[in-house]
């Protein structure tokens, strides 16, 4: 699988609990925090759930 870089661009304030938990599951908990993870189907599903709060780059 290819590596992807995920950066949090939106605030989890006033979001559903499940969206906040998804951000934490991805390793994001503060604005502009960036993580590099494998592009597995599980991770891509999490990204799809919070696509409006993150930006994604393929490495």
Backbone as XML, in Angstrom:
<?xml version="1.0"?>
<chain id="A" units="angstrom">
  <residue number="1" name="UNK">
    <atom name="N" x="0.829" y="-1.189" z="0.000"/>
    <atom name="CA" x="0.000" y="0.000" z="0.000"/>
    <atom name="C" x="0.874" y="1.254" z="0.000"/>
  </residue>
  <residue number="2" name="UNK">
    <atom name="N" x="0.360" y="2.302" z="-0.553"/>
    <atom name="CA" x="1.087" y="3.566" z="-0.605"/>
    <atom name="C" x="0.910" y="4.331" z="0.701"/>
  </residue>
  <residue number="3" name="UNK">
    <atom name="N" x="1.915" y="5.116" z="1.025"/>
    <atom name="CA" x="1.826" y="5.968" z="2.208"/>
    <atom name="C" x="1.027" y="7.211" z="1.835"/>
  </residue>
  <residue number="4" name="UNK">
    <atom name="N" x="0.255" y="7.727" z="2.800"/>
    <atom name="CA" x="-0.458" y="8.979" z="2.599"/>
    <atom name="C" x="-0.155" y="9.900" z="3.767"/>
  </residue>
  <residue number="5" name="UNK">
    <atom name="N" x="-0.159" y="11.190" z="3.506"/>
    <atom name="CA" x="0.052" y="12.200" z="4.530"/>
    <atom name="C" x="-1.285" y="12.893" z="4.782"/>
  </residue>
  <residue number="6" name="UNK">
    <atom name="N" x="-1.732" y="12.866" z="6.028"/>
    <atom name="CA" x="-3.015" y="13.449" z="6.403"/>
    <atom name="C" x="-2.745" y="14.628" z="7.319"/>
  </residue>
  <residue number="7" name="UNK">
    <atom name="N" x="-3.308" y="15.796" z="6.994"/>
    <atom name="CA" x="-3.152" y="16.998" z="7.793"/>
    <atom name="C" x="-4.526" y="17.482" z="8.233"/>
  </residue>
  <residue number="8" name="UNK">
    <atom name="N" x="-4.673" y="17.758" z="9.508"/>
    <atom name="CA" x="-5.951" y="18.258" z="10.017"/>
    <atom name="C" x="-6.069" y="19.734" z="9.673"/>
  </residue>
  <residue number="9" name="UNK">
    <atom name="N" x="-7.135" y="20.103" z="8.969"/>
    <atom name="CA" x="-7.340" y="21.489" z="8.556"/>
    <atom name="C" x="-8.568" y="22.111" z="9.200"/>
  </residue>
  <residue number="10" name="UNK">
    <atom name="N" x="-9.451" y="21.284" z="9.755"/>
    <atom name="CA" x="-10.664" y="21.795" z="10.371"/>
    <atom name="C" x="-10.716" y="21.468" z="11.842"/>
  </residue>
  <residue number="11" name="UNK">
    <atom name="N" x="-11.501" y="22.238" z="12.561"/>
    <atom name="CA" x="-11.621" y="22.057" z="14.005"/>
    <atom name="C" x="-12.713" y="21.037" z="14.333"/>
  </residue>
  <residue number="12" name="UNK">
    <atom name="N" x="-12.470" y="20.193" z="15.335"/>
    <atom name="CA" x="-13.486" y="19.227" z="15.743"/>
    <atom name="C" x="-14.543" y="19.823" z="16.687"/>
  </residue>
  <residue number="13" name="UNK">
    <atom name="N" x="-14.416" y="21.109" z="16.995"/>
    <atom name="CA" x="-15.399" y="21.756" z="17.872"/>
    <atom name="C" x="-16.760" y="21.749" z="17.177"/>
  </residue>
  <residue number="14" name="UNK">
    <atom name="N" x="-17.798" y="21.430" z="17.916"/>
    <atom name="CA" x="-19.182" y="21.347" z="17.434"/>
    <atom name="C" x="-19.359" y="20.262" z="16.363"/>
  </residue>
  <residue number="15" name="UNK">
    <atom name="N" x="-18.548" y="19.236" z="16.434"/>
    <atom name="CA" x="-18.704" y="18.081" z="15.544"/>
    <atom name="C" x="-19.238" y="16.909" z="16.343"/>
  </residue>
  <residue number="16" name="UNK">
    <atom name="N" x="-19.732" y="15.935" z="15.659"/>
    <atom name="CA" x="-20.242" y="14.722" z="16.278"/>
    <atom name="C" x="-19.122" y="13.991" z="17.019"/>
  </residue>
  <residue number="17" name="UNK">
    <atom name="N" x="-19.462" y="13.284" z="18.088"/>
    <atom name="CA" x="-18.468" y="12.535" z="18.865"/>
    <atom name="C" x="-17.718" y="11.524" z="18.014"/>
  </residue>
  <residue number="18" name="UNK">
    <atom name="N" x="-18.437" y="10.927" z="17.067"/>
    <atom name="CA" x="-17.791" y="9.904" z="16.239"/>
    <atom name="C" x="-16.726" y="10.520" z="15.330"/>
  </residue>
  <residue number="19" name="UNK">
    <atom name="N" x="-16.960" y="11.754" z="14.855"/>
    <atom name="CA" x="-15.959" y="12.417" z="14.021"/>
    <atom name="C" x="-14.734" y="12.789" z="14.846"/>
  </residue>
  <residue number="20" name="UNK">
    <atom name="N" x="-14.951" y="13.247" z="16.086"/>
    <atom name="CA" x="-13.819" y="13.549" z="16.965"/>
    <atom name="C" x="-13.014" y="12.288" z="17.245"/>
  </residue>
  <residue number="21" name="UNK">
    <atom name="N" x="-13.707" y="11.181" z="17.507"/>
    <atom name="CA" x="-13.027" y="9.920" z="17.791"/>
    <atom name="C" x="-12.259" y="9.429" z="16.563"/>
  </residue>
  <residue number="22" name="UNK">
    <atom name="N" x="-12.782" y="9.660" z="15.380"/>
    <atom name="CA" x="-12.096" y="9.263" z="14.152"/>
    <atom name="C" x="-10.801" y="10.040" z="13.986"/>
  </residue>
  <residue number="23" name="UNK">
    <atom name="N" x="-10.828" y="11.347" z="14.284"/>
    <atom name="CA" x="-9.602" y="12.140" z="14.206"/>
    <atom name="C" x="-8.554" y="11.617" z="15.181"/>
  </residue>
  <residue number="24" name="UNK">
    <atom name="N" x="-8.972" y="11.294" z="16.392"/>
    <atom name="CA" x="-8.044" y="10.758" z="17.385"/>
    <atom name="C" x="-7.509" y="9.406" z="16.917"/>
  </residue>
  <residue number="25" name="UNK">
    <atom name="N" x="-8.368" y="8.594" z="16.316"/>
    <atom name="CA" x="-7.944" y="7.300" z="15.796"/>
    <atom name="C" x="-6.912" y="7.422" z="14.681"/>
  </residue>
  <residue number="26" name="UNK">
    <atom name="N" x="-6.977" y="8.512" z="13.936"/>
    <atom name="CA" x="-5.999" y="8.760" z="12.883"/>
    <atom name="C" x="-4.712" y="9.366" z="13.435"/>
  </residue>
  <residue number="27" name="UNK">
    <atom name="N" x="-4.723" y="9.760" z="14.700"/>
    <atom name="CA" x="-3.541" y="10.371" z="15.308"/>
    <atom name="C" x="-3.539" y="11.872" z="15.220"/>
  </residue>
  <residue number="28" name="UNK">
    <atom name="N" x="-4.702" y="12.451" z="14.951"/>
    <atom name="CA" x="-4.821" y="13.907" z="14.840"/>
    <atom name="C" x="-5.655" y="14.425" z="16.003"/>
  </residue>
  <residue number="29" name="UNK">
    <atom name="N" x="-5.168" y="15.457" z="16.674"/>
    <atom name="CA" x="-5.955" y="16.034" z="17.754"/>
    <atom name="C" x="-5.770" y="17.539" z="17.875"/>
  </residue>
  <residue number="30" name="UNK">
    <atom name="N" x="-4.936" y="18.125" z="17.019"/>
    <atom name="CA" x="-4.748" y="19.572" z="17.027"/>
    <atom name="C" x="-4.689" y="20.056" z="15.581"/>
  </residue>
  <residue number="31" name="UNK">
    <atom name="N" x="-5.040" y="21.298" z="15.384"/>
    <atom name="CA" x="-5.021" y="21.888" z="14.047"/>
    <atom name="C" x="-3.611" y="21.855" z="13.473"/>
  </residue>
  <residue number="32" name="UNK">
    <atom name="N" x="-3.512" y="21.637" z="12.186"/>
    <atom name="CA" x="-2.265" y="21.594" z="11.417"/>
    <atom name="C" x="-1.346" y="20.438" z="11.802"/>
  </residue>
  <residue number="33" name="UNK">
    <atom name="N" x="-1.835" y="19.471" z="12.568"/>
    <atom name="CA" x="-1.035" y="18.288" z="12.903"/>
    <atom name="C" x="-1.041" y="17.377" z="11.680"/>
  </residue>
  <residue number="34" name="UNK">
    <atom name="N" x="0.103" y="16.758" z="11.390"/>
    <atom name="CA" x="0.258" y="15.903" z="10.210"/>
    <atom name="C" x="0.745" y="14.527" z="10.634"/>
  </residue>
  <residue number="35" name="UNK">
    <atom name="N" x="0.184" y="13.483" z="10.009"/>
    <atom name="CA" x="0.630" y="12.116" z="10.230"/>
    <atom name="C" x="0.819" y="11.441" z="8.877"/>
  </residue>
  <residue number="36" name="UNK">
    <atom name="N" x="1.740" y="10.478" z="8.831"/>
    <atom name="CA" x="1.946" y="9.679" z="7.633"/>
    <atom name="C" x="1.566" y="8.247" z="7.973"/>
  </residue>
  <residue number="37" name="UNK">
    <atom name="N" x="0.634" y="7.680" z="7.221"/>
    <atom name="CA" x="0.140" y="6.336" z="7.489"/>
    <atom name="C" x="0.042" y="5.563" z="6.173"/>
  </residue>
  <residue number="38" name="UNK">
    <atom name="N" x="-0.084" y="4.245" z="6.292"/>
    <atom name="CA" x="-0.314" y="3.399" z="5.127"/>
    <atom name="C" x="-1.745" y="3.621" z="4.624"/>
  </residue>
  <residue number="39" name="UNK">
    <atom name="N" x="-1.925" y="3.609" z="3.332"/>
    <atom name="CA" x="-3.236" y="3.830" z="2.736"/>
    <atom name="C" x="-4.077" y="2.572" z="2.678"/>
  </residue>
  <residue number="40" name="UNK">
    <atom name="N" x="-4.367" y="1.977" z="3.832"/>
    <atom name="CA" x="-5.185" y="0.764" z="3.883"/>
    <atom name="C" x="-6.655" y="1.124" z="3.712"/>
  </residue>
  <residue number="41" name="UNK">
    <atom name="N" x="-7.500" y="0.169" z="3.380"/>
    <atom name="CA" x="-8.926" y="0.451" z="3.243"/>
    <atom name="C" x="-9.539" y="0.994" z="4.538"/>
  </residue>
  <residue number="42" name="UNK">
    <atom name="N" x="-9.046" y="0.543" z="5.690"/>
    <atom name="CA" x="-9.576" y="1.022" z="6.965"/>
    <atom name="C" x="-9.272" y="2.508" z="7.159"/>
  </residue>
  <residue number="43" name="UNK">
    <atom name="N" x="-8.031" y="2.889" z="6.870"/>
    <atom name="CA" x="-7.627" y="4.290" z="7.030"/>
    <atom name="C" x="-8.364" y="5.168" z="6.024"/>
  </residue>
  <residue number="44" name="UNK">
    <atom name="N" x="-8.506" y="4.688" z="4.802"/>
    <atom name="CA" x="-9.211" y="5.476" z="3.784"/>
    <atom name="C" x="-10.679" y="5.670" z="4.149"/>
  </residue>
  <residue number="45" name="UNK">
    <atom name="N" x="-11.280" y="4.685" z="4.807"/>
    <atom name="CA" x="-12.655" y="4.830" z="5.281"/>
    <atom name="C" x="-12.754" y="5.881" z="6.364"/>
  </residue>
  <residue number="46" name="UNK">
    <atom name="N" x="-11.758" y="5.932" z="7.253"/>
    <atom name="CA" x="-11.749" y="6.963" z="8.287"/>
    <atom name="C" x="-11.587" y="8.343" z="7.665"/>
  </residue>
  <residue number="47" name="UNK">
    <atom name="N" x="-10.713" y="8.445" z="6.684"/>
    <atom name="CA" x="-10.504" y="9.727" z="6.008"/>
    <atom name="C" x="-11.786" y="10.168" z="5.314"/>
  </residue>
  <residue number="48" name="UNK">
    <atom name="N" x="-12.490" y="9.238" z="4.703"/>
    <atom name="CA" x="-13.746" y="9.567" z="4.028"/>
    <atom name="C" x="-14.767" y="10.121" z="5.012"/>
  </residue>
  <residue number="49" name="UNK">
    <atom name="N" x="-14.740" y="9.620" z="6.244"/>
    <atom name="CA" x="-15.705" y="10.055" z="7.258"/>
    <atom name="C" x="-15.453" y="11.497" z="7.700"/>
  </residue>
  <residue number="50" name="UNK">
    <atom name="N" x="-14.184" y="11.925" z="7.686"/>
    <atom name="CA" x="-13.848" y="13.281" z="8.144"/>
    <atom name="C" x="-13.169" y="14.076" z="7.039"/>
  </residue>
  <residue number="51" name="UNK">
    <atom name="N" x="-13.547" y="13.819" z="5.794"/>
    <atom name="CA" x="-12.897" y="14.453" z="4.653"/>
    <atom name="C" x="-12.982" y="15.969" z="4.689"/>
  </residue>
  <residue number="52" name="UNK">
    <atom name="N" x="-13.997" y="16.520" z="5.344"/>
    <atom name="CA" x="-14.164" y="17.958" z="5.429"/>
    <atom name="C" x="-13.262" y="18.597" z="6.496"/>
  </residue>
  <residue number="53" name="UNK">
    <atom name="N" x="-12.570" y="17.785" z="7.284"/>
    <atom name="CA" x="-11.703" y="18.270" z="8.355"/>
    <atom name="C" x="-10.217" y="18.010" z="8.075"/>
  </residue>
  <residue number="54" name="UNK">
    <atom name="N" x="-9.901" y="17.300" z="7.000"/>
    <atom name="CA" x="-8.511" y="16.926" z="6.723"/>
    <atom name="C" x="-8.176" y="17.164" z="5.256"/>
  </residue>
  <residue number="55" name="UNK">
    <atom name="N" x="-6.862" y="17.242" z="4.985"/>
    <atom name="CA" x="-6.387" y="17.235" z="3.606"/>
    <atom name="C" x="-5.449" y="16.043" z="3.474"/>
  </residue>
  <residue number="56" name="UNK">
    <atom name="N" x="-5.440" y="15.419" z="2.303"/>
    <atom name="CA" x="-4.699" y="14.180" z="2.090"/>
    <atom name="C" x="-3.772" y="14.341" z="0.899"/>
  </residue>
  <residue number="57" name="UNK">
    <atom name="N" x="-2.519" y="13.887" z="1.074"/>
    <atom name="CA" x="-1.535" y="13.854" z="-0.004"/>
    <atom name="C" x="-1.002" y="12.450" z="-0.144"/>
  </residue>
  <residue number="58" name="UNK">
    <atom name="N" x="-0.770" y="12.020" z="-1.357"/>
    <atom name="CA" x="-0.150" y="10.715" z="-1.608"/>
    <atom name="C" x="1.361" y="10.903" z="-1.663"/>
  </residue>
  <residue number="59" name="UNK">
    <atom name="N" x="2.081" y="10.006" z="-1.022"/>
    <atom name="CA" x="3.549" y="10.110" z="-1.028"/>
    <atom name="C" x="4.169" y="9.166" z="-2.023"/>
  </residue>
</chain>
